[in-house]
């Protein structure tokens, strides 16, 4: 029988969250039922709730940074057991047959991976995310959270962590490499920690120096305010890799000028407007502009194990269900240090 799950539900882009419920499928042979302990708030949650990335499906239960404990497993599950500490990220299924899935890049499934929320299962049923008390997920899309990472600080790793780990790994951040991180928010503070742990020389490029102490404490070697149009001139040809974590428009040409030969400017933040640049900014030093999404299941597990080995977790503010609507406004205004995490025990009606 379907499982009725208490959840925070938004019924249209113009409405606030309400307490309600959604139906989860019964636990199938390869399914895992997870008691959700914490759910992180990602900026993409806000984009989708407010229909800033196109039409959304309502009613919606956002949340793809999910950490909890296994309550029940299906008869044929082999990867997880009752009591295991686990997480769920941005997708909960993929075709498992295309070349990308077979390569462990399920996030780029050619059929289209199934989003954890605001998506459709392959049978046409809607998906509902982690702003809820439990979730049923196929065992192959459930991650193991190492014991050394608290569940609350682990939740944002399932999106913010892998979103920054994946490009840093792909573009070979490490000893001898100079990595710049644009923005010191939910994504940026993870990129700083991970790049530092990989052995790179890390520089934060932020609008102001307001978060400088935090950036240096988390592993940045240098921190620059870039509010002035001339601020980037002193950094010309300094970086091998720039990870742009902000959702605002940036002066692309000025940032490209700070890259060395064969350097790359990689977008993980999602500006709403098309990029504007001069092609000479690329050809002058064989530079590249690229984008990166999340990672596949294998790489996400690798990221969690890497964070455990290096003592990395998200810096969070834990909030109750009643604070979520206000938290969205605070994220947009940059008033969070550095990721909101919902205590899902506060969701059920008292």
C-alpha positions as CSV (number, residue, x, y, z in Angstrom):
1,X,0.0,0.0,0.0
2,X,1.2,3.6,-0.7
3,X,2.8,5.4,2.3
4,X,1.3,8.7,3.4
5,X,4.2,11.1,4.2
6,X,4.0,14.4,6.0
7,X,5.6,17.1,3.9
8,X,6.0,20.8,3.3
9,X,4.0,21.5,0.2
10,X,3.8,24.5,-2.1
11,X,0.8,24.7,-4.4
12,X,1.8,27.5,-6.7
13,X,4.7,29.8,-7.3
14,X,2.9,32.6,-5.6
15,X,2.2,30.7,-2.3
16,X,4.1,30.0,0.9
17,X,4.8,26.5,2.1
18,X,2.0,24.6,3.9
19,X,2.1,21.4,5.9
20,X,0.5,18.6,4.0
21,X,1.2,15.1,2.8
22,X,2.2,13.1,-0.3
23,X,1.9,9.5,-1.2
24,X,5.1,7.4,-1.5
25,X,5.0,4.1,-3.3
26,X,5.1,0.9,-1.3
27,X,8.6,-0.6,-0.7
28,X,9.4,-2.8,-3.7
29,X,11.9,-5.6,-4.0
30,X,14.8,-3.2,-4.7
31,X,13.6,-0.2,-2.7
32,X,14.8,1.5,0.4
33,X,12.5,3.4,2.8
34,X,14.4,6.2,4.5
35,X,13.4,8.2,7.5
36,X,14.6,11.7,6.5
37,X,16.4,13.5,9.3
38,X,17.6,16.6,7.5
39,X,17.0,18.3,4.1
40,X,19.2,21.0,2.8
41,X,17.8,24.1,1.0
42,X,19.5,24.5,-2.4
43,X,19.2,27.7,-4.5
44,X,17.7,25.6,-7.3
45,X,14.8,24.7,-4.9
46,X,14.0,28.4,-4.9
47,X,14.3,28.7,-8.7
48,X,11.9,25.8,-9.2
49,X,9.4,26.8,-6.5
50,X,9.3,30.3,-8.0
51,X,9.3,29.1,-11.6
52,X,12.5,30.9,-12.5
53,X,13.7,28.0,-14.7
54,X,10.5,27.4,-16.6
55,X,7.2,25.8,-15.7
56,X,7.1,23.8,-12.6
57,X,4.8,21.0,-11.5
58,X,2.5,21.8,-8.5
59,X,1.9,20.7,-5.9
60,X,5.6,20.5,-5.2
61,X,7.7,19.2,-2.3
62,X,11.3,20.4,-3.0
63,X,14.5,19.0,-1.6
64,X,17.4,17.0,-3.1
65,X,19.9,17.2,-0.3
66,X,18.5,14.4,1.9
67,X,20.1,12.6,4.8
68,X,18.5,10.0,7.1
69,X,18.4,6.5,8.3
70,X,17.1,3.3,6.6
71,X,13.8,2.1,8.1
72,X,12.9,-0.7,5.7
73,X,14.4,-2.5,2.7
74,X,12.9,-4.5,0.0
75,X,13.3,-8.3,-0.2
76,X,16.1,-8.2,-2.8
77,X,18.1,-5.2,-1.5
78,X,21.8,-5.9,-1.0
79,X,23.4,-2.5,-0.8
80,X,21.8,-1.1,2.3
81,X,20.4,-2.4,5.6
82,X,18.0,-1.2,8.3
83,X,19.7,1.4,10.4
84,X,22.2,2.5,7.8
85,X,23.0,6.2,7.5
86,X,22.2,7.2,3.9
87,X,21.6,10.1,1.6
88,X,19.7,10.9,-1.6
89,X,20.8,13.6,-4.1
90,X,19.4,15.2,-7.2
91,X,18.0,12.2,-9.0
92,X,16.4,8.9,-8.1
93,X,16.5,6.9,-11.3
94,X,17.9,6.7,-14.8
95,X,17.6,4.4,-17.7
96,X,20.7,2.3,-16.7
97,X,21.3,1.3,-20.3
98,X,22.6,4.3,-22.2
99,X,26.3,5.0,-22.7
100,X,26.4,7.7,-20.0
101,X,24.6,5.5,-17.4
102,X,26.9,2.6,-18.2
103,X,29.9,5.0,-17.7
104,X,28.7,6.0,-14.2
105,X,27.4,9.4,-15.4
106,X,23.8,8.8,-14.7
107,X,23.2,12.6,-14.2
108,X,23.6,12.8,-18.0
109,X,21.3,9.9,-18.8
110,X,20.3,10.1,-22.5
111,X,16.7,9.2,-21.6
112,X,16.7,11.8,-18.9
113,X,17.4,11.0,-15.3
114,X,14.5,11.2,-12.9
115,X,14.7,14.3,-10.7
116,X,14.2,13.8,-7.0
117,X,11.4,16.3,-7.1
118,X,9.5,18.4,-9.7
119,X,10.0,15.5,-12.1
120,X,8.2,12.4,-13.4
121,X,9.0,8.8,-12.8
122,X,9.2,6.7,-15.9
123,X,5.7,5.5,-15.2
124,X,4.5,9.1,-15.3
125,X,4.0,9.5,-11.5
126,X,5.3,12.8,-10.0
127,X,8.3,12.8,-7.7
128,X,8.4,14.6,-4.3
129,X,11.5,15.6,-2.5
130,X,13.1,15.8,0.8
131,X,11.1,18.5,2.6
132,X,9.2,15.5,4.1
133,X,9.6,12.8,6.8
134,X,10.4,9.8,4.6
135,X,11.2,8.8,1.0
136,X,11.3,5.5,-1.0
137,X,14.2,5.2,-3.4
138,X,15.7,2.4,-5.5
139,X,18.8,1.1,-3.7
140,X,21.0,1.9,-6.6
141,X,20.4,5.6,-6.1
142,X,20.9,5.7,-2.4
143,X,24.3,6.8,-1.0
144,X,26.1,5.7,2.1
145,X,27.0,8.5,4.5
146,X,30.2,7.7,6.5
147,X,29.8,7.6,10.2
148,X,32.2,10.5,10.8
149,X,30.0,13.0,9.0
150,X,26.9,14.2,11.1
151,X,23.7,13.9,9.2
152,X,22.9,17.6,9.3
153,X,26.2,18.7,7.8
154,X,26.1,15.8,5.4
155,X,22.7,16.7,3.8
156,X,24.1,19.6,1.6
157,X,26.9,17.4,0.4
158,X,24.3,15.5,-1.7
159,X,24.1,18.6,-4.0
160,X,26.4,21.4,-3.1
161,X,29.2,19.0,-2.3
162,X,29.1,16.9,-5.5
163,X,28.3,20.0,-7.6
164,X,31.7,21.4,-6.7
165,X,33.7,18.2,-6.2
166,X,32.9,17.0,-9.7
167,X,34.4,19.9,-11.7
168,X,37.3,20.1,-9.4
169,X,38.1,16.5,-10.0
170,X,37.4,16.6,-13.7
171,X,39.7,19.6,-14.3
172,X,42.4,18.1,-12.1
173,X,42.5,20.5,-9.2
174,X,45.5,19.5,-7.0
175,X,49.1,20.4,-6.0
176,X,50.6,23.0,-8.2
177,X,47.2,24.2,-9.5
178,X,45.7,27.7,-8.8
179,X,42.0,27.5,-8.3
180,X,39.7,30.5,-8.0
181,X,36.2,30.2,-6.5
182,X,33.7,33.0,-7.5
183,X,31.3,33.4,-4.6
184,X,31.4,32.4,-0.9
185,X,27.9,31.0,-0.5
186,X,26.4,27.5,-0.3
187,X,28.4,26.2,-3.3
188,X,31.4,28.4,-2.8
189,X,32.2,27.4,0.7
190,X,32.2,23.7,-0.3
191,X,34.4,24.4,-3.3
192,X,36.9,26.1,-1.1
193,X,37.1,23.2,1.3
194,X,37.3,20.6,-1.4
195,X,39.9,22.4,-3.5
196,X,42.0,23.0,-0.5
197,X,41.8,19.3,0.5
198,X,42.8,18.3,-3.0
199,X,46.0,20.3,-2.5
200,X,45.3,23.3,-4.8
201,X,46.2,26.9,-4.1
202,X,42.7,28.4,-3.5
203,X,41.6,32.0,-4.0
204,X,38.1,33.4,-3.3
205,X,36.7,36.1,-5.5
206,X,33.8,37.8,-3.8
207,X,32.0,41.1,-4.0
208,X,33.3,42.3,-0.7
209,X,35.6,41.1,2.1
210,X,32.6,40.4,4.4
211,X,33.2,36.6,4.4
212,X,37.0,36.8,4.3
213,X,37.6,35.3,7.7
214,X,35.3,32.4,6.9
215,X,37.0,31.8,3.6
216,X,40.5,31.7,5.0
217,X,39.3,29.5,7.9
218,X,37.9,27.0,5.4
219,X,41.1,26.7,3.5
220,X,41.4,29.7,1.1
221,X,45.0,30.9,0.6
222,X,43.8,34.3,-0.7
223,X,40.6,36.4,-0.7
224,X,39.9,39.3,-3.0
225,X,37.0,41.8,-3.2
226,X,36.0,42.3,-6.8
227,X,33.4,45.0,-6.5
228,X,35.6,47.5,-8.4
229,X,35.7,47.0,-12.2
230,X,39.5,47.2,-12.0
231,X,39.9,44.6,-9.2
232,X,40.6,41.7,-11.6
233,X,43.4,43.5,-13.5
234,X,45.9,42.6,-10.8
235,X,45.0,38.9,-11.2
236,X,45.6,38.5,-14.9
237,X,46.9,35.1,-16.0
238,X,47.0,33.8,-12.4
239,X,44.5,30.8,-12.4
240,X,44.4,27.4,-13.9
241,X,40.7,26.9,-13.0
242,X,37.9,29.1,-12.0
243,X,34.7,27.7,-10.5
244,X,31.8,30.2,-10.8
245,X,29.3,29.3,-8.1
246,X,27.0,32.4,-8.3
247,X,23.7,32.7,-10.0
248,X,24.2,36.4,-11.0
249,X,25.6,37.7,-14.3
250,X,29.3,38.1,-14.3
251,X,31.7,40.1,-16.6
252,X,33.0,37.0,-18.5
253,X,35.8,38.7,-20.4
254,X,37.4,40.1,-17.2
255,X,37.3,36.7,-15.5
256,X,38.8,35.0,-18.6
257,X,41.7,37.4,-18.5
258,X,42.7,35.9,-15.1
259,X,43.2,32.4,-16.6
260,X,46.6,31.0,-17.6
261,X,47.2,29.1,-20.8
262,X,44.7,26.3,-21.2
263,X,42.7,27.6,-18.2
264,X,39.0,27.0,-17.8
265,X,36.1,29.0,-16.4
266,X,33.5,26.5,-15.2
267,X,29.9,27.4,-14.4
268,X,28.1,25.6,-11.7
269,X,25.9,28.6,-10.7
270,X,23.0,29.3,-13.1
271,X,22.8,32.9,-14.4
272,X,19.4,33.6,-15.9
273,X,20.7,35.7,-18.9
274,X,22.9,34.5,-21.9
275,X,26.6,35.0,-21.5
276,X,28.3,37.8,-23.3
277,X,32.0,37.6,-24.2
278,X,34.6,38.4,-26.9
279,X,35.9,35.3,-28.5
280,X,39.4,36.8,-28.4
281,X,39.3,36.3,-24.6
282,X,39.3,32.6,-25.4
283,X,41.7,32.3,-28.3
284,X,44.3,34.5,-26.8
285,X,45.4,31.8,-24.4
286,X,43.5,28.7,-25.5
287,X,41.1,29.2,-22.7
288,X,37.8,27.4,-22.2
289,X,34.3,28.1,-20.9
290,X,32.5,25.1,-19.5
291,X,29.6,24.0,-17.4
292,X,29.3,21.2,-14.9
293,X,26.3,19.6,-13.2
294,X,26.3,17.2,-10.3
295,X,28.0,13.8,-10.4
296,X,26.9,10.2,-10.9
297,X,26.3,7.8,-8.1
298,X,29.8,6.4,-8.1
299,X,31.4,9.9,-8.0
300,X,28.9,11.1,-5.4
301,X,29.9,8.2,-3.1
302,X,33.6,9.0,-3.8
303,X,32.9,12.6,-2.8
304,X,31.3,11.6,0.5
305,X,34.2,9.3,1.3
306,X,36.6,12.1,0.4
307,X,34.8,14.5,2.7
308,X,34.9,12.0,5.5
309,X,38.6,11.4,5.1
310,X,39.4,15.1,5.1
311,X,36.9,16.2,7.8
312,X,34.8,18.2,5.4
313,X,31.1,19.1,6.0
314,X,28.8,21.9,5.1
315,X,28.6,25.0,7.4
316,X,24.9,25.1,8.2
317,X,22.1,26.9,9.9
318,X,19.4,24.4,11.1
319,X,15.9,25.7,10.8
320,X,12.4,24.4,11.5
321,X,9.6,23.8,9.0
322,X,8.0,27.1,10.0
323,X,11.1,29.1,8.9
324,X,11.4,27.7,5.3
325,X,9.5,30.4,3.5
326,X,11.5,33.1,5.2
327,X,14.7,31.2,4.6
328,X,14.2,31.4,0.8
329,X,14.2,35.2,1.0
330,X,17.3,35.1,3.1
331,X,19.1,32.8,0.6
332,X,18.3,35.2,-2.2
333,X,19.6,38.2,-0.2
334,X,22.8,36.2,0.7
335,X,21.9,36.2,4.4
336,X,22.9,32.6,5.3
337,X,26.1,31.0,6.6
338,X,26.3,29.0,4.4
339,X,23.5,26.5,3.9
340,X,20.0,26.2,5.5
341,X,19.1,22.7,6.6
342,X,15.6,21.7,7.6
343,X,15.1,19.6,10.7
344,X,12.4,17.4,9.2
345,X,11.1,16.3,12.7
346,X,9.4,19.7,12.8
347,X,7.3,19.0,9.7
348,X,4.4,16.8,11.1
349,X,1.5,18.7,12.6
350,X,1.7,18.7,16.4
